[in-house]
Amino acid sequence: MPPVPLVREITGSGHVIALQSVPVFARYEGRIERVTVTLGSEVRAGDVLAVLSDPPARLALDQAYARLRTAELTLTARQITLAQAKADLHRAETLAARGSLSQSGLENAATTTRTAANSADLASAAIEEARIAAAIAAERVEALTIRAPFAGTVTQLNARPGAMILDRSDSIREEESLLTLTRMDNLAIEADVAERSIAGLMPGLEAEAELDAAPGAPFPVRMTLAAPEVNPAKGTFSLRFAPLAPPVPLRPGMAARIRISLPSTTQTAGATSQ
């Protein structure tokens, strides 16, 4: 009798996951002045999500700009002094060449010019320091406006106007974030299968999935990733699948079941094992 192909079927259960879902934190502490999104809002990269209020930060920015302006005025004054010192030195050199000015007088004029030049250089350095301080202060104020890092959907919203929040260094738990932003166009199905089923599973494999949200409506998926480690407590490992034609719009957290059919061995019809 011709050999009859046997099919090995592997099943697993899992959920729809978002491949890009990020909790958004404030970089600095402050009080939430307003929230510009709601749960489910779709935003573009750079859109304003929330605005914080921090009067000391804005005052620090005003002070930094004032110090920068003072440094610029100081430099202008010292440049005028330097220009006058150079002019005096030129006259001193002319008089010394005619014998109308002593050597010490010429040296004093040269020293005055060098001192004025050093003062102008210090004023220039002070301006650079003031510009850096102003940039740091401006960055802190700019960070009070929380913007979307990428285009996505607000899938969790914790921010409430009037609430006081900590900065990112003090807020490491996701529930302390302002919100969670998720890319809904980049979803996958992650399912666990038994460790004994690992043979023959590799990326690119075609399979079938079914959602609890759409029972009786299986659809094709393609395996994209197999976890490099087995879960020793459960005796399973995770597989990730790209949905090809789901019957309903996918949402993170949806329950799903996976069915994989693989060729196994062949045996002759009617043959008996020895």
Buried (B, 14 or more C-beta within 10 A) or exposed (E): EEEEEEEEEBBBEBBBBBBBBBBBBBBBBBBBBEBBBEEEBEBEEEBBBBBBBBEEBBEBBEEBBEBBEEBBEBBEEBBEBBEEBBEBBEEBEEBBEEEEBEEEEBEBBBEBBEEBBEBBEEBBEBBEEBBEBBEEBBEBBEBBEBBBBBBBBBBBBBBEEEEEBBEBEEBEEEEBBBBBBBBBEBBBBBBBBBEEBBEEBEEEBEBBBBBEBBEEEBBBBBBBEBEEEBEEEEEBBBBBBBBEEBBEEBBBEBEBBBBBEBEEEEBEEEEEEE
